């Protein structure tokens, strides 16, 4: 396949032909998907945000007018547009407007700050940046001003009070003939969890992504009667496609947006909208379970609670059905592609103790040792995969791709897993140097680079440390240059450099030197063991 964006590697032709012949790729785009639903059910409610209720017909019309308005402002097919929006209805208007125009959204998260946003805009050579006026007390217009100062010619569109920029509501024009994309085109660039530096950009096509959530709908019982509550950030891959908002919109169901994931906002929405399906990362699921035991809200409409983004402990998993009366569905997947689900009719022991099975019969999975040799059945090893919705390379990352993919096109997931005799996957951990902080992935190298910018820091090594609530938190081991600064000074320094809050170290430990491996490298394993030993008594383990 030939990519519509330079710097993108897609599937070899023989694989693309196989996936089309198998019916995985059915040859339609996001824009066409919405048009079909809007034509069939124009008055059915598609998206609910607070008092706003947007029908499929209204969403389709707004996508048309937004696409035309953006084109009048010089945004065209193939242009990259960084999208940083919270859980607001405009997120879907922007997505489908850009999809219909053939422009390529680059999805950022609301928590990203100057470090990430300026990189996404510069690296993707973005033509525009779409954001919100303010969210959670943070002024995104000020961030936009700083980004524009570094990238001349970047257009900024703002949901809400636009200040010096253009209000998104003003981007409106009569629908016009557009040079729409084809199904094999890259639809958007998603963010990787990122094991080194800032996240890599993941190219997802209309064909492959639509297949992933269309097939997920079948496995997750999604129909036009499904009411899906979005409590996680809408731009996260998990709530977008597993089956997520796009899967529910594909089925003609209803998407309900929660601005915050706290029980005091989520539970009233479950009751009032009769929510049937929602998704959470393990710490959030635990919070909901604790709150559900005492809530006065009626949660009986909830049929399925999906838990993913990080491994759900069996202890927590076993509480879901007794407390919520809902079926737990474990979801283990990645923005790069492969998604595994426990099935809704699986035995309870399978649901609570495994992370399920792949979506597709053509999801090829290998479990190998450090030399890429297959391990015996049931033993632990590195997970490799390729298939009809798993990418063949990151965007503009040839050097990294040479390490992240095998010559045969298998993606090295970085996960350490084993398969049960019944074919279910059990995740045992991560091989990559990455901290999974409650479902938010923190690249150690990125944080280390910020710490090393402090004049009093000689060296830094960031590792995970165990935490009963988030699973993992970040611990920064620091070798000072001369007199050690205060830990709070370093934390303040990193935060003020514009790093997302979840990446700021939770703990700083000063040491004279790092333990080393036999070849002179820093032994992060020893550092993790050291901090774990210190925390074990405090965690009650």
N, C-alpha and C positions, 0 to 999 in steps of 0.2 A: 504493500500500500504506500502511496505517496502522501506525505503529510502536507496540510495546508499552511503549516507554520515552519519556517526554517528552524533547525535545531531540535526537531522532534523525530524520534524513531518509532514507526508503527509496525504492525505485524507483517511478516513476509506474506507475499501473495498467496502462497499455498495454504497458509493458516487462515487468512481472511476468507478465501473461497470455501474452506471447510466449515468455518463458523456461519457463513451465510447459508450454505447448503443444509446445515443442521437446524436452521431456523432460529439461531441465537440472535443474529443481526438481521433485523426485519426491514431495514431500509427506510426509516423515517427519523425526523429530527425532533428536538424539543418543541420547536415552534409549531410543527405539524401536529404533534401530540396534543398540545393545548387547544389548537384549532378544532380538532375532532371532538374533544370533550365539550368545548364551548358551543359547537354547533348542535350537538346532541342534547346537552342539558344547560342552556344558557342561564337559566334562573336558579340553578342549584348553587348553594353556597360552597365556595372553594376554600376561602381563607377567613379566619376570624381573628381579629386583634382588638381586644377591649370591646368597645361598642361598635366597631367597624365590622361589617359582614360583606365580603366581596364575592360576587358570583363568578362563575366561570366565564360568562359573557363579558362581565366588566373587566376581569383580569386579562382576557384576550384582547379587548379593545384598548386597554391601557398599554399593553405590550406593543401593539401596533403603533399607537401615537407616540410612545416613548422612543421606539426605534426610529420613527420618522424624524422626531425632534433631535435626536442625537446625530442622525445623518446630516441634518441641516447645520449642525455645529462641527462638522468635519470628522465625526467618528464613523468609521467604515468597517467593512468586512475584514477580518483578520487583526484589527487593532486590539491591543490588550487594554483592559480597563480594570484597575484594582478596585474591588468592592469590599468595603468594610462597614457592614451594617449590623445592628443588633436584631433582635427578633421583632421586626416590624413588617407590616404587609408590603411595604415598598421593596423589601428584599426580593419577593417573587415578581413584582412588576419589573424590577431591574433585570433579574435573571432572564425572564422570558423576552423582555425587550432586547437585551443584548443577544440572546440566542437567535431571535428572529432577524436581527440585523446582520448576524454573522460575526459580530465582535466577540472577543474572548474574555470572559470574566477571569480575574485572578482573585480567588477568594481568600480574604484576610479575616482574622477574628477580631471581635471588639476589643479584646485585651491587648492587641498588638500596639506598639508605640513607634517612636521615631526610627529606632534601629531596624525594625522589621518593615515598616511601611515604606521608608525611603529605599530600602533594598529592593522590595518587590517592584516599586515603580521604576527604579533605575534598571534593574536586571531584565525585566520584561519589556523595557522600552515602552512603558504604558503611555497611552494618549490621554487617559483621564483617570480620575480618582473619585469614586462615589462614596460618601460617608454621611454621618449624621451630625447634627449640631453639637449635641452633648449626650453622654451616656455614663451613668454611674458616677456623676460628679466630674467627669473628665471632658474638657473642651476639645472636641475633635477638629474644630475650625482652626484652633491655634496649631495643632499638629499639622493640618493641611498647609498652613502658611509656611511652616518650617520646611515641609517637603517641597513645596513649590519653589522656595528660595534655592533649593539644590537642583531642581529639575525644571529648567526653563521650558515653557510651552505646555506644561501639564495643565489640563482643564480639571476643575474641581466642581462637583455637583453635590449639594447638601440636602439631606432630608431634614426639614424643619427650618429654623432661622438660619439663613445662609450667610449672613454677615457680608463679608467682602466678596463672597463667591456666588455661584448661580444656584438658586433653589431648584431642586429636582422637579418640583411641581410646575415650574415654568418651561420645562423641556417637554413641549407638547406641539404636535403638528398633525395635520391630516394624513391618514395612512397613504403610503406611496408604494410604488413598485420597488422592491428591494432585490439585491443580488444575494438571495438567501443561501445559507450553507447547504452542503450535501451531507448525508448521514455519516460518511467516513471522515468528515472534518473534525478537527479538535474543537470541542464545545466549550471547554474551560480548562484552566490550570488550577489544580488543587494543591494544597500544601502537604508535604510529607511530615512525618513525625520529626525527622531530622536527627541523625545521630552525631553529626558534626556540623558546626556552624549554623547559620540560619537555614530554615527549611528549604529543601529542594522543591521544584515545581513539577507537578505531575500532570501530563497531558491526558485528558479523558475525551474520547470521541462521543458523538451522539449515539452511534451504534452500540458501542461497548457499554456505556453507562446506562442507557435505557434497558439493555438486556439485563444488567445486574439488578435493577430494581423491579423490572417486570417479572423476572424469575423469583425474586425475593417475595413479591406479592403472593405467589402461589404457596410458598413455604410458610408464610406468616399469616395466612388467612385474610389478606387485605381484599376488601370489596368496596363497592360504592357506598356501603353502609358504615365503613370504618370512619371513626373520628379519632384523629391522631393528634396528640398534644406534643408540641415542641418545647421542651424545657432546656435542652442543651443549646448552645449557639447554633443558629440555623445554618451557618456555613460549614459546620463540622461535617465530615464525610458520613459519619454514623447516622445523624438525624436527617441527612439528605437522601440517602440511598439504601438503607438497610431495614426495611424498604424506604423508610423515611418519608419526607414531605413529597418528593418527586414520585415515589411509588404510590402514595395515596392519591395524588393528583392524577396520576396515570389511570388509576382505578375509578376516578370520579368521586372519591370520598372527600372528607372535610379536614382541613388542617387548622388547628387551634394553636395560637402563639402565646407562650408565657414569657414575659419580659425577664422574669427572674425564676430560678428553679426552686425557690424555697417552698416548703409545704403550705405556708400561708397564702401563696399565690396559686400554686399548682392545684391544691385540693379543692378550692372553690370552683376552679375551671373544670375539673373532672366531674364535679357534681352538676354544674349548670349546663355544660355542653354534652354531658353523658359520654365522656371520653372512653373509648374502647381499647386504645393502644397507646403506649408511650415508651420512651427509652431513657435510660440513665446510665451513668458511669457508676462503679461500685460505691464510692463514698456517698454519692447522692442517693442511691438506692437505700443505703443504710440509714441515711437521714430520714428518708420518707417512711421506712419501716418503723423507725422509732416513733415518728410523729403520728403514724396511722393508728397506733395502738390507743391513742388518746383523742383523736379527732372526732368532732361531731359531724363532719361532712360525710355525705353518702358517696362512697367510692365503689359501689357495687357494680357500676357499669363497666369498670375496668376488667377486660378479659385477658390481656397479655401485657406483662412488663418485660421489656427487653433490657438486658444488662450487658454492656460491652465497653470498649475503649481501654479496658484493663481487665485482668483476670478477676472474676468474682469468686470469693472464697466460698467453700462449700457450706460453711456455717451460716453465712448470710443467705446463700441460695436457698437453703432449706426453710428459711423464714417466710419466703415470698408467698407461697400458697396459703399457709395458715393465717398470716396477717392480712393479706390483701384479697384473698380469695381468687387471685389471678394466676394464670400459668406463667411461670418464668420461661423466658427464651434467652439462652446465652448466645451472644454474638461475638465472634472472634474474626476480625477482619482488618483490613488496612486500606488506606486511601489509594495505594498502588494497585489494588485489585481484589485478590482473593478474599472471599467472605465465607465463613462457616456459621451454621446455625444448629442449635439443638432443635429437633422437630417438636411441634406442639403435641404430638401424640406419642412422643418418646416416653419410656418408663421414667418415673421420678428420679431414680438413681442416676440415669444417664443425664437428665436435665441438670441436676445439681452438681455433678462431679466431672462433666466434660464440657468442651467448648464446641461440640457438634461436628457437622460434616459440611463439605463444600457445597456450594450452590449447584454447580454444573457437573454433568458427566464428563465434560472435557476440561475440568480443572485438574491439571496434572500436578501431583504433589510428590515430592521426594523428601526423605529424611536421611541426612548424610552425616558423616563424621567430618573432622577438620580437613581431611584430604578429599572431600566430596565423594567418598565411597558410601554406598548405601549401608545403613545399619540394620541389624537383624530386626525382624518384626517385633514391635513392643518396646524396643529400646529407644533411648533418648538421643536426639541429634538435631542438626540444623535444618530448618524448614526451607525448602526451595519450591517454587511454583511457577507455572505458566498456564495460560488459558484464555478464553474469549473475552475476558474483561480485566486481565492483568497486563499492565503496561510492559513495553519492551525497552523503555529507557526514559530517564528524566529529561526535562526540557533544558537544552543547552548545557549538557553536563557530560561530555564524552569521557573525560578522565574518570569521573565517579562511576559512570555506567559500566566501564570496563571492570570495576570491582564489584558493583552491585548486581550484575547479571552474568550468567555463565555464557560461554560461546554458543550454547544451544538455545539461549533465550530464556532460561529459568531465572526468576527473580530471587535473590538472596534476601529473605524477609528479615533476618536477624533474630528470629524467634527460635527458641529451643523447645522442641515438642516431642511427644510420642503419640502413637496411635494405639487405641485399644483393639482387642480382638474383633470387636464389632465394627471397627472402622471410624470410631469417633476420635477426635483430636483432643489431647490434653496438653495445655501450655505449661511448660515448666519454668520459663524465664526468658531473658533477653541476652543475646550474645553481643549485641552492639553496645557501645558505651553511651547509654541513654537512660535517663531517669524517667520513669512513668509515674508522674505525680498526680494520682487520682484521675488518670485518663489524659492529662496534659503532658505531652512529651517534651522533655527538657534536654537539649543537646549540651553535654558537658563542655565541649570545646568552646562553644559560643560564650558561655558564662565565664570560663577560664580566661578567654581573651579580654573580657571586660575587666576582670580582676587584675590582670597583668598590666592594664593601663594605669593603675594606681602607682604613684612613685615609691610607695613604701612596700610594694609587693615584689619579691624576687621571683617566686614561682607559685603556681596554684594548680590544684587538682580537685575537680568536683566529682563527687561520687554519690550514690544513693545511700540512704540510711533508712532502716525499717520504721514504719509508722502504722499504728493500729487503725487510724482513720483513713489516710490517703493511700496506704500501701507502701509508698515510698515518699520521702522528702529529700531535699538536696543538702548535702554537707560539703562545704568548701574547705579543704585543707590548704593552708597558706604558709609558705616559707617567707618570712618578712625580710626586707632589705633594711638592716639596722634595727632600730626600735620598732617593735610591732605597733601598728595602729590599733585603735579600738575596733572590735568586731562590728559594732553599730555604725562606725564611720565607713567601713568597707561596704556594708549593706546599703547605706545611704548613697554612697558613691555609685554603685552599680545601678540602683534604682534611678538616679538622676541622669544616667547615660541613656535613658529612654528604653530600657529593657522591659518587656512585659512582666507584670507583677509575679506571675507564677514561676518565672525563671530566676527571680532574685533568691540567693541562697537562704535556706531556712536556718542554717547554722554555720558558723565560721570557727575553725579550729586552727590555732597556730602551732607549727612544728618547726624543728630545726632543720630537718631534712626528710625527704620522702623515702620509703622503702623501695628497693629496686629489684628488678628481675635479674636473671642470670646474664642478660645481654645489656644491662644498664638502663632499661626502661623503668619508668615509674610503675610500681606494682599497685594498681588500683584495687586489685583483689584484697591485698593486705590492708589497704586503707578502709575498704568496706567492712572487712572483718573487725578492724580496730573500733570503728564507730558502733558497729553492731554489739560488740562485747560491752561497750560502755552503756549502751541503751537498754540491753536486755533486762537488767533488774528494774529499770524505770517503767518498762513496758509490761512487766509482770509475766514475762515468758519464762 
